[in-house]
Amino acid sequence: MRVIPKPGILNQLQEDKKMTEQEFADFLGASRSSLWRAKLPVDDNRFSLGQDVMAKILKNFPEKSFEDIFFLEHVSQVCYGNTVINSGGI
């Protein structure tokens, strides 16, 4: 399992603050590149969301709960004979 942001939530939080990418990164206390990687689709190999960035987001939006911003992605792997089947879900 991994923690990922809800689709579009980081962009929505930024739009609500009416901030540019750099202003929003500065507001969070994160680098612009860390913010950019966190906004990528989770199936993009460049996607990255470190615990430090998660903590900074939660700290700067105290009115939001963890569940308002993030969710746990569950990936299961089932083996049938010689075939491995991957299934993703929430």
N, C-alpha and C positions, 0 to 999 in steps of 0.2 A: 504494500500500500504506500501511496505517496500523497502528500498534500498538494493540491493545486487550487489556483484561484477560480472562482466561478467565472464562466465565460463573460467577458466584457466588463467585469466589476471594476477592475483597475482603471480602465478608460472612463467608466462612469464616475468613479470617485474623483478622478482628475477633472472631468468636465464640470462636476458639481462645484469644485473649487475654482473653476475658470483659470486654470494654470497651464502653462506650456509644459512640455516634457521636462525641461531643465528645472523649471520652478517646482514642479511636482516632486522630482527627484530630490531637490534641495529641501523641500518641506518634509519629506520622509526621512532625510538623512542618509539616502542611498545614492549610489552612482547612477548616472543616466543609463549606462550600459546594463547594470543590474536590473533596473526597472524595465528596460527594453526586453531583456531575456525573460523576465517574469510575465510580460504581456504576450509573448509568442504563444501560438497554439501548442498544446502539450505534446502533440505528435511531431513537432519540429525538433530535430536533434539538438538545436541550440537553446531550447527551453531550459530555464534554470530558475529555481526559486529556493534560495537559501533560507535557513531558519532566521538569520539575522534580518533579512528583508521582510519576512513574515512578521517578526516581532516589531519592526519599525512601522509597518502598516497598521498593525493592531494598536500600537502605542499612540499613533497620530489620529486614529479614529476610535476613541474610547466609547463612542455611542454605538459602535458596531460590535456584534459578537463574532467570534471565530467563524461560526456557521453562516453569518451574513456574507462573509468574504471568501471563505475557503470551503473545500470539501475534500474528503478522502476518496481517492481513486482506488478502486479495488480491481486488481488484475489476478485472475485465477488461471491456473494451468492444469489441464486434465490430461492424463495419459491413457490412451486406449491401445493396447498392444504396442506396436512400433510407431504409432502416430501420436504426436503431441498437438493438442488443440488449445489455442489461447482464446480466452474470452475476456472482454473488459466490461466493466459495469461500475455503477456507483454504489 
